[in-house]
Amino acid sequence: MTTDAPKPPPAQAPLNAADKAQRSRMIGGIVIAVVAIWFILANTHKASITFWVVTVTSPMWLTLAGTFLAGMLTSLLLTSTRAKRRKKSQR
């Protein structure tokens, strides 16, 4: 009669520098997103915004959320462009 002892979980390989950098960026991004969401929720009054000639009145949270999303989109576009340029130069 044999008893099947539970097997220990496989040991995880140590993280290399790229994995550590990616984890750091992820944690930094989460912290920035949480602070931005908190800031957006704390500012609920109305604000007037002037775009060259047109003046728009909207809730401040909407303005801040739009600005945050525009910044994220800009960051993603610049990052993808840089990655494409790096890949092209490595060929």
Backbone torsions as a table, in degrees:
resi	resn	phi	psi	omega
1	MET	NA	125.2	179.3
2	THR	-111.1	143.9	175.9
3	THR	-108.7	135.3	179.0
4	ASP	-89.2	105.6	176.8
5	ALA	-76.8	143.5	179.0
6	PRO	-63.9	137.6	-179.4
7	LYS	-83.1	140.2	177.1
8	PRO	-68.2	149.9	178.7
9	PRO	-64.7	149.3	179.8
10	PRO	-64.7	142.7	-179.7
11	ALA	-69.9	137.8	178.2
12	GLN	-82.3	142.4	178.3
13	ALA	-70.9	145.3	178.0
14	PRO	-62.5	148.4	-178.9
15	LEU	-73.9	137.8	175.3
16	ASN	-88.6	178.3	-174.6
17	ALA	-62.9	-38.4	-179.4
18	ALA	-65.8	-40.0	178.4
19	ASP	-66.1	-40.7	178.4
20	LYS	-64.2	-41.6	179.2
21	ALA	-64.7	-41.4	178.9
22	GLN	-64.9	-42.0	178.3
23	ARG	-64.1	-40.5	178.3
24	SER	-63.8	-42.5	177.6
25	ARG	-63.2	-39.8	-179.7
26	MET	-64.2	-45.6	179.8
27	ILE	-64.7	-43.3	177.4
28	GLY	-60.9	-41.9	178.5
29	GLY	-64.1	-40.2	178.5
30	ILE	-65.6	-42.8	179.3
31	VAL	-62.6	-44.9	179.7
32	ILE	-62.7	-42.8	179.4
33	ALA	-63.3	-42.6	-180.0
34	VAL	-64.5	-44.6	179.4
35	VAL	-64.3	-41.5	179.5
36	ALA	-63.9	-43.3	178.9
37	ILE	-63.7	-42.3	178.1
38	TRP	-61.4	-44.4	-180.0
39	PHE	-63.7	-41.1	179.0
40	ILE	-63.2	-45.5	-178.6
41	LEU	-68.8	-25.5	-179.6
42	ALA	-79.9	-17.3	-178.1
43	ASN	-111.8	95.0	-174.3
44	THR	-112.4	-1.8	-178.8
45	HIS	-74.7	170.3	179.8
46	LYS	-84.9	152.2	179.7
47	ALA	-139.3	148.2	175.1
48	SER	-100.7	130.6	-178.5
49	ILE	-123.9	131.7	180.0
50	THR	-107.3	121.9	174.1
51	PHE	-106.5	98.5	-177.3
52	TRP	51.7	-79.6	-175.3
53	VAL	-111.1	-33.0	-174.6
54	VAL	-88.1	134.3	175.2
55	THR	-110.5	128.3	-177.7
56	VAL	-120.1	137.8	174.3
57	THR	-109.6	125.3	-179.7
58	SER	-147.4	164.4	175.4
59	PRO	-61.7	140.3	-178.1
60	MET	-59.3	-37.0	-178.4
61	TRP	-61.6	-36.1	179.4
62	LEU	-68.0	-40.9	177.5
63	THR	-63.0	-46.2	179.8
64	LEU	-65.3	-41.3	178.8
65	ALA	-63.1	-41.8	178.3
66	GLY	-63.8	-40.8	178.2
67	THR	-65.1	-42.4	178.6
68	PHE	-62.5	-45.0	179.4
69	LEU	-65.6	-37.5	177.3
70	ALA	-64.2	-39.4	177.1
71	GLY	-65.2	-40.9	177.5
72	MET	-63.1	-44.5	-179.8
73	LEU	-62.3	-43.4	177.8
74	THR	-60.7	-43.9	179.1
75	SER	-62.2	-44.2	179.1
76	LEU	-63.2	-42.4	179.7
77	LEU	-64.6	-43.8	179.4
78	LEU	-66.6	-38.9	179.8
79	THR	-66.3	-43.1	-179.5
80	SER	-68.2	-36.4	177.5
81	THR	-64.6	-42.6	179.1
82	ARG	-64.2	-40.5	180.0
83	ALA	-65.7	-40.7	178.6
84	LYS	-64.1	-41.5	180.0
85	ARG	-64.5	-39.6	179.6
86	ARG	-65.5	-43.2	178.5
87	LYS	-62.2	-41.0	-177.9
88	LYS	-66.0	-37.2	-178.8
89	SER	-75.2	-20.0	179.6
90	GLN	-81.1	-13.5	-178.6
91	ARG	-73.1	NA	NA
